[in-house]
Amino acid sequence: MFVIGQKYSRAADIHDQYGGTRQSGISPSASHPFIFLFTGDSGEAYGYDDGWQADDGVFLYTGQGQIGDMEFVRGNKAIRDHISDGKQLFLFRATGKGKPVEFIGEFECASIDFASGPDLNGSTRKTIRFNLTPINSMHSAEAEETEAEVVLPARTFEQMRQSAFDAVTPTETPNWRMAKQIRRQRSSEIKEYVLRRANGVCELTAEEAPFTKANGNPYLEVHHIKKLSDGGLDHPVNCAAITPNAHREIRFGVNGEILDERLANLIHTKEAKLSER
């Protein structure tokens, strides 16, 4: 939809097409599952010190609110709850008043920290900083063996499920440097729960896992039902454990979209039943 580094007219290319407030720095769309974020240099005098943090791959984005301590209302609440609400975050950089905005990328809010800065009246106040991590072509929960596993404690199924859903809400942390670690933890919580939910049986085909891993667990692959480039957020209801063959048929098969839609309905039904327990 948007290309990183390309410039767009905020009015014509963003709001005319997808809605959202035309002036605010945080602009949720009422008609699409998108939240548009705009950053620039003009807010530094009021504590809006946004930007990439060295080479850590974390973008600090300051919340909204001109007077007094910032609170989790309106746009700030929308960013905090974007995963649980199924909303994608698109970040743009202003290039000057009346000029196009440059697309920085799509992000997830991994964690939240707090800072201080002046408000519109010059008084020192608490500011909210959203620790954003970019969404890449390879999602952490689908990386399988390419990333080090996060060791999680032994828990019951219900405890795993609760932890997976709790992990969707960004953690408040004293240090933004924990953002990437928190995101890995989130993905591990969701992956563990989804695999336990499947219990060794493909959630699409109902076939048993094709083999047992060296650690004794059945081998299934965690798949994002709505692929990452289409807004596949790291959420338990958007993930399923399926066989390698089913995974590849969804990705490359002629009926891939149909199978993905069927899988989405199956997981929705399964989670609805689990919620009733």
Secondary structure, 3 states (H helix, E strand, C coil): CCCCCCEECHHHHHHHHHCCCCCCCEEECCCCCEEEEEECCCCHHHCCCCEECCCCCCEEEECCCCCCCCCCCHHHHHHHCCCCCCCEEEEEEECCCCCCEEEEEEEEEEEEEEEEEECCCCCEEEEEEEEEEECCCCCHHHCHHHCCCCCCCCCCHHHHHHHHHHCCCCEECCCHHHHHHHHHHHHHHHHHHHHHHHCCECCCCCCECCCECCCCCECCEEEECCCHHHCCCCCHHHEEEECHHHHHHHHHCCCHHHHHHHHHHHHHHHHHHHHHC
